[in-house]
Amino acid sequence: MDNSMMLGPKGLIKRCEFVRILIQSLYSLGYKNSASLLESESGISFISNESTLLKSQILDSKYEDCIHTLNLIEDLVEETRNSASFLVFQQLFFELLSSGDDFSALNVLRKRISPLGMSKEKVQKLACGIVSMREIGLGGKNDVSIDELRRNLVIELEGLLPPPITVPPRRLEYLVEMALTFQLDSCLYHNSPDEISLYEDHCCGRNQIPTETAQILYHHKNEVWFVQFSNNGEYLASSSSDCTAIIWMVSEEGCVSLKHTLSSHRSPVSFVAWSPDDTMLLTCGNGEVLKLWDVESGTCKHTFGGEQSPVVSSCAWFPDSKRLVCGSGEPDRCIYMWDLKGKELDAWRGVRIPKVSDLSVTPDGERLICICSDKDIRIFNLRTKTEWVISEDHSITSLSVSRDGKFLIVNLNSQEIHMWDVTGTWDAPLKYTGHKQGKYVIRSCFGGLNCAFIASGSENSQIYIWHRKSCKLLEVLRGHSMTVNCVSWNPTKPQMLASASDDHTIRIWGPSGELA
């Protein structure tokens, strides 16, 4: 049979390569007899002639012949050839030392190893005897034998030499995983943790994401400004211009019910923030104080600030659930860190800290991200004490960070949402458009499995959902009658979304019952 023939409907797969990879996979799965039979029947060997020859020469300690074989290999880059030669001569050096022939060992070092251009550290390590007999596995009762060192050298060379001399480890599994990953990334609606099958191409339908109203919550008496699911997905918190915040329970089936109404604020409650352990909730009155609540009992544990304290515009928790950081939009321009008793632990003040309209802490606690002076995203690395600024051309109204802490999104009053990487390496953001925003604060969020989607409210009473990677608008959800101020995606129920609106309601959204 012609081993040079091409396979597949597009003729892209070389038969010889395909069979070699199949043989490798059979060996790695433990089907040695089947692999050997396929080699015999196809006439294709998994191990190349060069690899077979090199293995034989190494195990027979014919190192000069081994070097000659390496030099005969065509299209081998010089760096790889030198690295392979170094490994061979290093083995020879070790064996000469173990036999007591120090003179010949040093001769190999000077005449064969040094000219290869290896790092000075490697050569000096050998020359100075830092690699002792015990370090290299020779000379003691528990030491590795010469034969085992030679077998290890064979393995090292197999990992160093490129295809087609060797086949990269587990190549078939890698290629299949690449194909599956491509299908998942190309699937705009993928939102399920269920395993995917090799038997058919993967494609999800729109019934994988929330598109229909599952429940309407009417308990607030005025505009609902903020809504956020707890980190474990078992609770939902909302805040309203009726001066209350509400803690809701989320059942296993996804039904939402009232748990506590938090009523001690004198002003509209502009936002809430769950502690990472979900035992506490922060609520912030608009131009008022910050309050800490116990989630289980619904009692206020502490009120932060007072007449002499800056008005809090935003706040976020650190991962230990023991510290929180707050930002102020007042002229004194301040970011400050409190413990749960209100003790100030740290503060950033001065001209270099402009007014803060929103902030967030990455889940690992390493970065503090602030929206400053309307158009700047300022990222502080709290570990390295460094910072960088991403500047937008239009005013930023809100900020959200992905659950893995890798990305952030900001809503702009130019009717765009921009996504940036938190490390600040992108030259330009990904952009999401279609929603309406010009006058009010609209909050968006990441959501779905692996934060695959972006959702946002809108001034036209609708909710917009985009595929995060492609920026494609997938769905426009209708149901509210006034501006949708905020949305939140349940982090543990990837098909559950909540929205807060000026129509005094919260809507819970789930997947449709339609077939894909």
Disulfide bonds with the S-S distance in Angstrom:
none
